């Protein structure tokens, strides 16, 4: 019983040792891809934020000032505030759409699961002939 467990553990350890180089290479590739996507998304969001804030600040002031001496001053101020809210929600939707969906090691995790299943299957075939 103990020797069977030790043999099984040794077999799994050999299998993992054979695949560890592949796992490390795959982890590095996935981390690089995830980092690249994350940096691009963050830079885009920051650029969007600064451009939108600068432009909309001037447009908002201009809109309210244009109606300052009229009876529509209050309406203009509320419309500007509503426009800011709408733009904020749109920016949030864009940021959520462009954010990475998978964990940085999704493919590595999938490969480890597949290899573990293959090792178990191989172990069962070696010790339980059909």
GROMACS elastic network, one bead per residue, 0.5 to 0.9 nm:
[ bonds ]
;  ai    aj funct       b0    kb
    1     4     6  0.51568   500
    1     5     6  0.64410   500
    1     6     6  0.87428   500
    2     5     6  0.51030   500
    2     6     6  0.61391   500
    2     7     6  0.85236   500
    3     7     6  0.60021   500
    3     8     6  0.84695   500
    4     7     6  0.50615   500
    4     8     6  0.61082   500
    4     9     6  0.85726   500
    5     9     6  0.60430   500
    5    10     6  0.84447   500
    6     9     6  0.50436   500
    6    10     6  0.59955   500
    6    11     6  0.84733   500
    7    10     6  0.50586   500
    7    11     6  0.61006   500
    7    12     6  0.86324   500
    8    11     6  0.50582   500
    8    12     6  0.62093   500
    8    13     6  0.85167   500
    8   123     6  0.71722   500
    9    12     6  0.50842   500
    9    13     6  0.59691   500
    9    14     6  0.85229   500
   10    14     6  0.60923   500
   10    15     6  0.85113   500
   11    14     6  0.51867   500
   11    15     6  0.61964   500
   11    16     6  0.86690   500
   11   119     6  0.81903   500
   11   123     6  0.77549   500
   12    16     6  0.61028   500
   12    17     6  0.84698   500
   12   116     6  0.82877   500
   12   119     6  0.66867   500
   12   120     6  0.82265   500
   12   123     6  0.85764   500
   13    16     6  0.51082   500
   13    17     6  0.59959   500
   13    18     6  0.85339   500
   14    17     6  0.50089   500
   14    18     6  0.61231   500
   14    19     6  0.86514   500
   15    18     6  0.51463   500
   15    19     6  0.63282   500
   15    20     6  0.85545   500
   15   115     6  0.86267   500
   15   116     6  0.89560   500
   15   119     6  0.71865   500
   16    19     6  0.50765   500
   16    20     6  0.57138   500
   16   115     6  0.86419   500
   16   116     6  0.87683   500
   17    20     6  0.51830   500
   17    21     6  0.77851   500
   18    21     6  0.71487   500
   18    22     6  0.82322   500
   19    22     6  0.52591   500
   19    23     6  0.62156   500
   19    24     6  0.87593   500
   19   115     6  0.86860   500
   20    24     6  0.61184   500
   20    25     6  0.85557   500
   21    24     6  0.51632   500
   21    25     6  0.61933   500
   21    26     6  0.85567   500
   22    25     6  0.51425   500
   22    26     6  0.60480   500
   22    27     6  0.84606   500
   23    26     6  0.50907   500
   23    27     6  0.59730   500
   23    28     6  0.85626   500
   23   108     6  0.67440   500
   23   111     6  0.82591   500
   23   112     6  0.79817   500
   24    27     6  0.50230   500
   24    28     6  0.61830   500
   24    29     6  0.86644   500
   24   108     6  0.89983   500
   25    28     6  0.51772   500
   25    29     6  0.62972   500
   25    30     6  0.86775   500
   26    29     6  0.51113   500
   26    30     6  0.60801   500
   26    31     6  0.84441   500
   26   105     6  0.86859   500
   26   107     6  0.80431   500
   26   108     6  0.64098   500
   27    30     6  0.51808   500
   27    31     6  0.59678   500
   27    32     6  0.84790   500
   27   104     6  0.85138   500
   27   105     6  0.65468   500
   27   107     6  0.84776   500
   27   108     6  0.62551   500
   28    31     6  0.51456   500
   28    32     6  0.61012   500
   28    33     6  0.86447   500
   29    32     6  0.51529   500
   29    33     6  0.62388   500
   29    34     6  0.86051   500
   30    33     6  0.51096   500
   30    34     6  0.60242   500
   30    35     6  0.84190   500
   30   104     6  0.61599   500
   30   105     6  0.61764   500
   30   106     6  0.82983   500
   30   107     6  0.75741   500
   30   108     6  0.78449   500
   31    34     6  0.50936   500
   31    35     6  0.59494   500
   31    36     6  0.84683   500
   31   104     6  0.58500   500
   31   105     6  0.70786   500
   32    35     6  0.51172   500
   32    36     6  0.61070   500
   32    37     6  0.86628   500
   32   104     6  0.89053   500
   33    36     6  0.51340   500
   33    37     6  0.62475   500
   33    38     6  0.85636   500
   33   104     6  0.81436   500
   34    37     6  0.51983   500
   34    38     6  0.60464   500
   34    39     6  0.85514   500
   34   100     6  0.75728   500
   34   102     6  0.88888   500
   34   103     6  0.82558   500
   34   104     6  0.55115   500
   34   105     6  0.86131   500
   35    38     6  0.50529   500
   35    39     6  0.60083   500
   35    40     6  0.84787   500
   35   104     6  0.82597   500
   36    39     6  0.52440   500
   36    40     6  0.61357   500
   36    41     6  0.85457   500
   37    40     6  0.51955   500
   37    41     6  0.61026   500
   37    42     6  0.85992   500
   37    98     6  0.89458   500
   37    99     6  0.81309   500
   37   100     6  0.69648   500
   38    41     6  0.51060   500
   38    42     6  0.61077   500
   38    43     6  0.85767   500
   38    99     6  0.72859   500
   38   100     6  0.69373   500
   39    42     6  0.51110   500
   39    43     6  0.60634   500
   39    44     6  0.84669   500
   40    43     6  0.52332   500
   40    44     6  0.60866   500
   40    45     6  0.85618   500
   41    44     6  0.51317   500
   41    45     6  0.61176   500
   41    46     6  0.86414   500
   41    95     6  0.76925   500
   41    98     6  0.65370   500
   41    99     6  0.65660   500
   41   100     6  0.84688   500
   42    45     6  0.50724   500
   42    46     6  0.61399   500
   42    47     6  0.85452   500
   42    95     6  0.88577   500
   42    99     6  0.88415   500
   43    46     6  0.51744   500
   43    47     6  0.60990   500
   43    48     6  0.84647   500
   44    47     6  0.51478   500
   44    48     6  0.59999   500
   44    49     6  0.84817   500
   44    95     6  0.87572   500
   45    48     6  0.50174   500
   45    49     6  0.60473   500
   45    50     6  0.87263   500
   45    91     6  0.84017   500
   45    94     6  0.87990   500
   45    95     6  0.66846   500
   46    49     6  0.50073   500
   46    50     6  0.62792   500
   46    51     6  0.85823   500
   47    50     6  0.53378   500
   47    51     6  0.60639   500
   47    52     6  0.82873   500
   48    51     6  0.53407   500
   48    52     6  0.57966   500
   48    53     6  0.82695   500
   48    91     6  0.80259   500
   49    52     6  0.52873   500
   49    53     6  0.59301   500
   49    54     6  0.84972   500
   49    91     6  0.83315   500
   50    53     6  0.52031   500
   50    54     6  0.60711   500
   50    55     6  0.85106   500
   51    54     6  0.53143   500
   51    55     6  0.60865   500
   51    56     6  0.83031   500
   52    55     6  0.53191   500
   52    56     6  0.57582   500
   52    57     6  0.81488   500
   52    87     6  0.86624   500
   53    56     6  0.52856   500
   53    57     6  0.57813   500
   53    58     6  0.86277   500
   54    57     6  0.53343   500
   54    58     6  0.65974   500
   54    59     6  0.88027   500
   55    58     6  0.55225   500
   55    59     6  0.62531   500
   55    60     6  0.85494   500
   56    60     6  0.57390   500
   56    61     6  0.83802   500
   56    84     6  0.78521   500
   57    60     6  0.51737   500
   57    61     6  0.62357   500
   57    62     6  0.85647   500
   58    61     6  0.52623   500
   58    62     6  0.60777   500
   58    63     6  0.85760   500
   59    62     6  0.50428   500
   59    63     6  0.60591   500
   59    64     6  0.86796   500
   59    80     6  0.88570   500
   60    63     6  0.51458   500
   60    64     6  0.62884   500
   60    65     6  0.85033   500
   60    77     6  0.82881   500
   60    80     6  0.59224   500
   60    81     6  0.83751   500
   60    83     6  0.89778   500
   60    84     6  0.86638   500
   61    64     6  0.53179   500
   61    65     6  0.59660   500
   61    66     6  0.84068   500
   61    80     6  0.87732   500
   62    65     6  0.51396   500
   62    66     6  0.59510   500
   62    67     6  0.88218   500
   63    66     6  0.51796   500
   63    67     6  0.67439   500
   63    68     6  0.87691   500
   63    76     6  0.68539   500
   63    77     6  0.79576   500
   63    80     6  0.74298   500
   64    67     6  0.54261   500
   64    68     6  0.60496   500
   64    73     6  0.65001   500
   64    74     6  0.84470   500
   64    76     6  0.56829   500
   64    77     6  0.56796   500
   64    80     6  0.75733   500
   65    69     6  0.80741   500
   65    73     6  0.81234   500
   66    69     6  0.77933   500
   66    70     6  0.85820   500
   66    73     6  0.83487   500
   66    76     6  0.87991   500
   67    70     6  0.53535   500
   67    71     6  0.76507   500
   67    72     6  0.59807   500
   67    74     6  0.85289   500
   67    75     6  0.88929   500
   67    76     6  0.66735   500
   67    77     6  0.87852   500
   68    71     6  0.80369   500
   68    72     6  0.76618   500
   68    73     6  0.50713   500
   68    74     6  0.85156   500
   68    76     6  0.86451   500
   69    72     6  0.82920   500
   69    73     6  0.70597   500
   70    73     6  0.58519   500
   71    74     6  0.74894   500
   71    75     6  0.83702   500
   72    75     6  0.51459   500
   72    76     6  0.59880   500
   72    77     6  0.85846   500
   73    76     6  0.51496   500
   73    77     6  0.62587   500
   73    78     6  0.87906   500
   74    77     6  0.51256   500
   74    78     6  0.63217   500
   74    79     6  0.86180   500
   75    78     6  0.51854   500
   75    79     6  0.60774   500
   75    80     6  0.85565   500
   76    79     6  0.50579   500
   76    80     6  0.61105   500
   76    81     6  0.85981   500
   77    80     6  0.51698   500
   77    81     6  0.62846   500
   77    82     6  0.86943   500
   78    82     6  0.60899   500
   78    83     6  0.85227   500
   79    83     6  0.60751   500
   79    84     6  0.86030   500
   80    83     6  0.50340   500
   80    84     6  0.62861   500
   80    85     6  0.87291   500
   81    84     6  0.51194   500
   81    85     6  0.63722   500
   81    86     6  0.87887   500
   82    85     6  0.50401   500
   82    86     6  0.62331   500
   82    87     6  0.86391   500
   83    86     6  0.50602   500
   83    87     6  0.61406   500
   83    88     6  0.85036   500
   84    87     6  0.51369   500
   84    88     6  0.60703   500
   84    89     6  0.86734   500
   85    88     6  0.50678   500
   85    89     6  0.63144   500
   85    90     6  0.87308   500
   86    89     6  0.51955   500
   86    90     6  0.62806   500
   86    91     6  0.86880   500
   87    90     6  0.50439   500
   87    91     6  0.61200   500
   87    92     6  0.85439   500
   88    91     6  0.51428   500
   88    92     6  0.61975   500
   88    93     6  0.87073   500
   89    92     6  0.50234   500
   89    93     6  0.62437   500
   89    94     6  0.87182   500
   90    93     6  0.50747   500
   90    94     6  0.62719   500
   90    95     6  0.86536   500
   91    94     6  0.50957   500
   91    95     6  0.61322   500
   91    96     6  0.85915   500
   92    95     6  0.51211   500
   92    96     6  0.61532   500
   92    97     6  0.85538   500
   93    96     6  0.51739   500
   93    97     6  0.61091   500
   93    98     6  0.87458   500
   94    97     6  0.50605   500
   94    98     6  0.62865   500
   94    99     6  0.86831   500
   95    98     6  0.53403   500
   95    99     6  0.61846   500
   96    99     6  0.53137   500
   96   100     6  0.86544   500
   97   100     6  0.83884   500
   97   101     6  0.89139   500
   98   101     6  0.85367   500
  100   103     6  0.77709   500
  100   104     6  0.86412   500
  102   105     6  0.79430   500
  102   106     6  0.62948   500
  103   106     6  0.53709   500
  103   107     6  0.88352   500
  104   107     6  0.82109   500
  104   108     6  0.87726   500
  105   108     6  0.51469   500
  105   109     6  0.60847   500
  105   110     6  0.85858   500
  106   109     6  0.51825   500
  106   110     6  0.62073   500
  106   111     6  0.86592   500
  107   110     6  0.50122   500
  107   111     6  0.60992   500
  107   112     6  0.85903   500
  108   111     6  0.50612   500
  108   112     6  0.61381   500
  108   113     6  0.86083   500
  109   112     6  0.51610   500
  109   113     6  0.62364   500
  109   114     6  0.86639   500
  110   113     6  0.51612   500
  110   114     6  0.62321   500
  110   115     6  0.86423   500
  111   114     6  0.50398   500
  111   115     6  0.60563   500
  111   116     6  0.84580   500
  112   115     6  0.50679   500
  112   116     6  0.59726   500
  112   117     6  0.85102   500
  113   116     6  0.50967   500
  113   117     6  0.61686   500
  113   118     6  0.85520   500
  114   117     6  0.51645   500
  114   118     6  0.61418   500
  114   119     6  0.86344   500
  115   119     6  0.60245   500
  115   120     6  0.85091   500
  116   119     6  0.50502   500
  116   120     6  0.61426   500
  116   121     6  0.84771   500
  117   120     6  0.51368   500
  117   121     6  0.60504   500
  117   122     6  0.84906   500
  118   121     6  0.50172   500
  118   122     6  0.59812   500
  118   123     6  0.84480   500
  119   122     6  0.50079   500
  119   123     6  0.59997   500
  119   124     6  0.85597   500
  120   124     6  0.61450   500
  120   125     6  0.86007   500
  121   124     6  0.51474   500
  121   125     6  0.62176   500
  121   126     6  0.86578   500
  122   125     6  0.51202   500
  122   126     6  0.61646   500
  122   127     6  0.87635   500
  123   126     6  0.51571   500
  123   127     6  0.62939   500
  123   128     6  0.83019   500
  124   127     6  0.54301   500
  124   128     6  0.55805   500
  124   129     6  0.80688   500
  125   128     6  0.54442   500
  125   129     6  0.59296   500
  125   130     6  0.77700   500
  126   129     6  0.66114   500
